[in-house]
Amino acid sequence: MTGRGDLTEAEWRRLEPLLPTGNNRCGRWRDHRQVINGILHRVRTGVQWRDLPERYGPWKTVYERHRRWSADGTWERLLQQAQAQVDAAGGIDWAVSVDSTSIRAHQHAAGARKAPPPAASKGAAAMAHQSGRPWVRLRARLAEVGAGGEALGRSRGGFTTKIHLSADGRCRVLSLLLTAGQRADCTQFEPVMERIRVPRLGPGRPRTTPDSVSADKAYSNRRTRRYLRRRGIRHVIPEKSDQAVNRVRRGRAGGRPPGFDKERYKKRNTVERAINKLKNYRAVSTRYDKRAYVYLGTITVAATIIWLRT
């Protein structure tokens, strides 16, 4: 018996070869397809883990699988592999747009333990990739994602988390980053761009450089434009009115106005539509997860399914 929103046969055939084959512990994994369908049900509906339908198996098994894969980077790897499959077929539009969205945090998102995850020892990140022990990867991942707190803060929307993301020209997420709700968009532009990394199915380095980048006025500053010029990326970012006034007032010392292509800027709505697609998943549009790395895994699951279904 399958539920609405579960993996189809075609989606499962694409996803199955990418999944871990063993957990290197006593016993075996519970059926991947059943558990992933349970995770998808929760991500799509926002239901509490304890209220998962019985057809998905024990709720604790489903939750623990999601938590572990969120911590050790398995969901991110699956997203990258889904992107690589599309890129190999020439299906990625590399006219990238960058933006952010604020997510209201439910009261259930509060109350995580204040003690941060233990810091990873020297070389733990390298061990995480080389070792087959999942708890080694888990420890290193927790140290990475827990370094900046739980990505919860106060903004105009109240208790919020902010998702910073880049999207391709077909409204699909290329990279993700979480911060507290009050963090400014422009401060996270470079980290978001650095996370764009689409592997090659054959030999060759992952692609990290888009053809062009579009962003709104929140990203209009010298540092952002200098970063894009250094990487040789064409960009369309409108100039703020106060910046234009200051430039004119300085005369020749103010320099030339930045180039702006109105037709290319019209395509920036692709990132807004990508955000809307993500927010169709209720566990994304409202944050229920206490831990930032678990919520990031929830968003990554939704982004991966969007890639598989488009």
N, C-alpha and C positions, 0 to 999 in steps of 0.2 A: 504494500500500500504506500503510495507516494502522496505527498502534500503539494499544495500550490507553492511554487517557488523553489521546489527541489531541483537538483541537478538533472538535466535531461541526459539521454544516452550519448548524444554528441558531445555535450559539455564534459561528461564523465570520461569519455575516451580521450579528450584533450588533457584533462587534469590528472588522470590516474598515473601516467608515467612520471609525473613530477613529484609525487608524494613519497615521503620516507617509507622504506620497506621494513624497518624494524626499529624498536625502541631500545635495543641493547640492554634490556632488563629481563627479569624472569617473566615468562608469559608472552603473549602476543598482543599486537594492537587489536582493539575492537574494530570491526569493519569500517574502513575509512569513509565509504560513501554514506553509510548510515549516520556516522558522527558528524560529517561535514554538512549533511542535510539538516541535522539538528542545530548546528551553529548558524546556518543560513536562516532557519526559521526564527531563531532568536534575533539575529541581526535585522531581519525584515520586519518583524512584529514588535520588537522591544519587550517581549514578555520576560518575566523573571525566569532565571534558569530552572528553578524548582518546578515551574509550571509547564515545562516542555512536554509535548505529547509523548505517550509511552512508546510510540513506534520508532522513536529515535534512540531508545535505550535509556540507561540510567543517566539522569541529568548531570550527576557529578562527573561521570566519564566525559560527557560532552564539554562541560565547563573546563575540566582540567586539560583536555586536549587543546581547547582554544587558548587557555592561559599559557600553556607551555609553548605552543607554536607562536604566540604573540611575543613571548620572552626571548626565544632563541632565534628569531628572525625567519622562521619557516614561512610565515605568511608573506613577508616582504620578498623572499626568494620566489615564491609562487607567482606573485604579481610581476616580478621582473621576467620570469619565464613566459608568462602569458603575453607580455609586451614583446618579447623576443620573437614569439611565433607570428604575431601580427606584423612586426617589422620585417621579418624574413619574406613575407608575402607582399611587401610594399604598402602595407595598410596604415602606416602612421603618417599623419600630416604634421610635419615638423615646424609649422608656424605656431609657436607655443605662446600661451598666455598665462600670466601669474596673478593671483589674487588671494584673498583670505575671506573667511566667514566665521562669525562668532556663534558658538553653540551653547545654548542654555544648559547648565548642569543641574540635574535633578538632585533633590536632597539626599538621595541614596548614593550620590557620588562623593559625598563628604564622609569623613570618619576613617580614612585610611590611617594606618599606623604612621606616626610621625618619624620614626626612626628610618633613615634612608637605607636602601639596599647596601650590603657590604661592598666596599670598593674592590674592584678586581685587582689581583696581584699583577706584577709586571709580566707582560707576555700572555696574559689571560685571553686577550682578543685573538692572538694567533692560535692559541690552544683551542679556542672555541671553534675555529674552522677546521683544525686538523684532527681534533679528538672526536671519537665516535660517542663519547659519554654525553648524554643530553644534559646532565646537571652541570657539567663544565660550561657548556654553551649558555645555559640558563643563567649561571652566576655572572658571566661576562656581560650578557645582554642586560640584566637587571642593573648592573653598574653603569652601563651606557645610558639607558633610558631614564634611570632614576636620578641622574646627576642634577637635573634642573627642577626637582620637585615633581608634583603631580599635575602640572599644567592647568591649574585652577587659579582664577583671580577675579577681581572685581572690575567691571566695566559698566557702560551705560545700560547694558542688558542685565546687570546683576551679577550673579555667580556664574562665570562663563569660562569656556575654553575656546581658544582660537585655532582654527585649522588653516595653515598656510599651504598652498598647493600650486602646482603647475599642471596645465592640461594641454593636450595636443589639439589640432584643428578639428578633431571629430569628437570633442567633448569627453575625453577620457583622461583620467588622472595619470600623470607621469611621475610625480614625486609628492611627498607629504611631509608635513612637519607640524608638531603641536607646541603651543605656548599658552601661557596664561592669557586671559581675555583682554588685559589692558596693554599687552605688548604692541608696539607700533608695527605696521606692515613692513615699512622700509627696512627695519633692522633685520628682517628674516629673508630678504630677497636673495642674498648670496647663498645662505644655507639651502634654500629651496632649489636654486639652480644647481648647486653642487650635488644634490641628491638625484638629479636626472642621470640615469645609468641604465641603458637598455642593452643587454648582452647580445652577442651574435650567436646564432645556432651553430655556425661553422667557425673556422679560425678568424681571428681578428679581435681587436679591442672593443669593449662596449662603447656604444655611441653616447656621448655626453653633451654634444653641442647641437642646439637647434638651429634651424635656418634663420629664424627671426623670433623676437620676443615682444609681446605687447603687455602693457600694464597701465593702470590708471594713475591719477595725479598723486596718489599716496606714495608712489615710488619715484617721484620726481626729485632727484637730488644729484649732486655731482658725483658722489661715491658710486651710486648705481650706474650712472652713465659711463664713468671711468672703468668700472668693472666689465661692462659689456664691450666697450671698445678694446680693452686689453685682450679679451677672448675672441674678438673679431666677429661679434654677433650683431646683426642689424637689429634695431629696436625702435619701437614707437611708444613714447611716453609723453603725454602732454605736459607742458610747462605750467606750473602754478602761477596765478596772477601776480602774487607778491614777488615771486622770483623774476617775472618778466619786468615788473616795475623797477626792481633793484638793478637789474641788468641794464636797462635803459638809462637809469640815473647815473650809473658809473661811466657811461659813454663808451669810448673805445676800450677801456679797461674791462668792461663787462663782458666782452666777447660777443660772438655771433649767437643768434637764437638757435636752439637745437632743432634739427630737422623733424618734420612731422608729416606723416602720410595719412590723410583722413580715410582713404579707402581701406588701407590695411588696418587702421584702428577700429573700423566698423566690425572686424572679425573678433574683437576682444570678447564679445559676448559668449564665445565658446567656453571660457572658464566659468562664467556664470551658469551656463547650462550644465557644465560638469558638476558644479556644486549642487544644482537642483537634482541631478541624478543621484548623487550621494545621499541627499536628504530624503529621498524616497524610502530609504531604509530608516526605520524609526529609532533603532538603537544608535544611529549616527546623528540624526537630527536632534536628539536629546541625549545628553551624556548620563548614563546610569553607572558606568564603571568607575570604581574608586581609583584604580591605578592607571596612570597615563599610558603605560606600555600595553595594557589590556585594551584600552579604548583605541589606541593607535592600531592594534591588531583588528579591532572591529571595523574601523574605517578601511583598512587594507583588504579585508575580506570583501566588503562591498565593492571596492574599486576593482578587485580581481574578477568578480562575477560580471561587472559591467564590461570588462575587456573580453571575457569569454562569450558574452551575449551580443556583442556588437562586431 
